[in-house]
Amino acid sequence: MLNGPGTGSLNDPGTGLLNGPGTGSLGRPRDRLARAAPEGVGGWRYGRRMTGYAYILRCADGTFYAGSTNDLQRRLDQHAAGEGAAYTRRRLPVMLVWHAEFERVDEAFAWEKRIQGWSHAKRAAFIDGGLEAIRGWSAASRRAAARRR
């Protein structure tokens, strides 16, 4: 679920880690995942559900980095220490500007890949206004709108 401003344990002004605006569900609602799955399959491991997180960091040079993990705080600490991705290592310091929690790690990974395909402008609009802010940004939507004019 998307975290709105002022929510979640990662909204700590002292560390510069901020949640982005927006509300709504990106993954499946928690109550729909009540069924059991084999260990290690579909986000389950050792009989426990594997929560996943997708996140966006703003780098020192103004670019965005999209990632996913099953332990958000650990991953943020790795990025801050220069032990994260090579991309962020060269662009420190980084700041968390958006994150979402998912029922399953594979859902978070799918959102990471989705966000990675977006332009800088689309990522910025999403961070500022959530999904509603980017409705109609797809190439197909833009072509259809151009034909209507």
C-alpha positions in Angstrom: 0.0 0.0 0.0 1.3 3.5 -0.8 2.2 5.5 2.2 1.0 9.1 2.5 2.8 12.0 3.9 3.4 11.8 7.6 2.8 8.0 7.9 5.0 5.1 8.5 8.1 4.5 10.6 10.4 5.8 7.8 9.1 9.4 8.0 11.9 10.7 10.2 12.9 14.4 9.5 16.1 13.8 11.5 17.4 11.3 8.9 15.9 12.9 5.8 13.9 9.8 5.0 10.5 10.8 3.9 7.4 9.0 2.6 5.9 10.3 -0.6 2.3 11.4 -1.0 -0.4 9.2 -2.3 -2.8 6.7 -1.1 -4.3 3.5 -2.5 -3.3 0.0 -3.1 -0.7 -1.0 -5.7 -0.6 -4.7 -4.9 -3.3 -7.1 -3.9 -5.1 -6.3 -0.7 -3.8 -8.2 2.3 -7.1 -10.1 2.9 -6.9 -11.6 -0.6 -3.6 -13.4 0.2 -5.1 -15.6 3.0 -4.4 -18.8 1.0 -1.3 -20.9 1.8 1.5 -21.3 -0.7 4.5 -23.7 -0.8 7.5 -22.5 1.1 9.7 -20.3 -1.1 7.1 -19.9 -3.8 5.0 -16.8 -4.5 6.4 -14.6 -1.7 6.3 -17.2 1.1 9.4 -18.5 2.9 9.7 -20.8 5.8 6.0 -20.7 6.4 5.9 -16.9 6.6 4.7 -14.3 4.1 7.5 -12.4 2.5 6.6 -8.7 2.5 8.2 -6.7 -0.3 8.9 -3.0 -0.7 9.3 -0.8 -3.8 11.0 2.5 -3.3 12.3 5.6 -5.1 15.4 7.5 -3.9 16.3 11.0 -5.0 20.1 11.2 -5.6 22.4 14.1 -4.9 22.4 15.0 -8.6 18.6 15.1 -8.8 18.1 11.8 -10.5 15.9 9.1 -9.2 16.7 5.5 -8.4 14.0 2.8 -8.2 14.5 -0.4 -6.3 12.8 -3.2 -4.4 13.7 -5.2 -1.3 12.3 -7.3 1.5 13.9 -5.2 4.2 13.5 -1.5 3.5 15.4 -0.1 6.4 18.4 -2.4 5.8 18.5 -1.5 2.1 18.3 2.3 2.9 21.2 1.9 5.3 23.2 0.1 2.6 22.5 2.9 0.1 23.5 5.5 2.7 26.7 3.7 3.5 27.7 3.5 -0.1 27.1 -0.3 -0.1 24.0 -0.2 -2.3 23.8 -0.1 -6.1 26.8 1.4 -8.1 24.4 4.0 -9.4 23.6 5.4 -5.9 27.1 4.9 -4.7 28.3 7.6 -7.2 25.4 9.9 -6.3 25.4 10.2 -2.5 23.7 11.3 -0.4 20.3 9.8 -1.4 16.9 10.4 0.1 13.9 8.2 0.2 11.1 10.1 -1.5 8.5 7.3 -2.0 7.9 3.7 -0.9 5.1 1.2 -1.0 4.7 -2.1 0.9 3.4 -5.2 -0.9 2.2 -8.6 0.2 4.8 -10.3 -1.9 8.3 -9.6 -3.0 7.5 -10.3 -6.6 4.8 -7.6 -6.6 7.4 -5.1 -5.3 9.9 -6.2 -8.0 7.2 -5.8 -10.7 6.6 -2.2 -9.5 10.4 -1.5 -9.5 10.6 -2.6 -13.1 7.5 -0.6 -14.0 8.9 2.6 -12.4 12.4 2.0 -14.0 10.7 2.3 -17.4 9.3 5.8 -16.6 10.9 9.1 -17.6 12.3 11.4 -14.9 9.3 13.7 -15.3 6.8 10.9 -14.9 8.6 9.7 -11.7 8.5 13.2 -10.3 4.8 13.5 -11.0 4.1 10.2 -9.4 6.1 11.1 -6.3 4.3 14.4 -6.0 0.7 13.2 -6.8 0.5 9.4 -6.8 -1.2 7.4 -9.5 -3.8 10.0 -10.4 -1.0 12.4 -11.4 0.3 10.1 -14.1 -3.0 8.9 -15.6 -2.7 9.3 -19.3 1.1 9.4 -19.4 1.5 6.2 -21.5 2.5 6.6 -25.1 -0.8 5.0 -26.2 -2.8 7.5 -24.1 -0.9 10.5 -25.5 -1.4 9.2 -29.1 -5.1 8.8 -28.6 -5.4 12.3 -27.1 -3.5 13.7 -30.0 -5.9 12.0 -32.5 -8.9 13.5 -30.7 -7.6 17.1 -31.1 
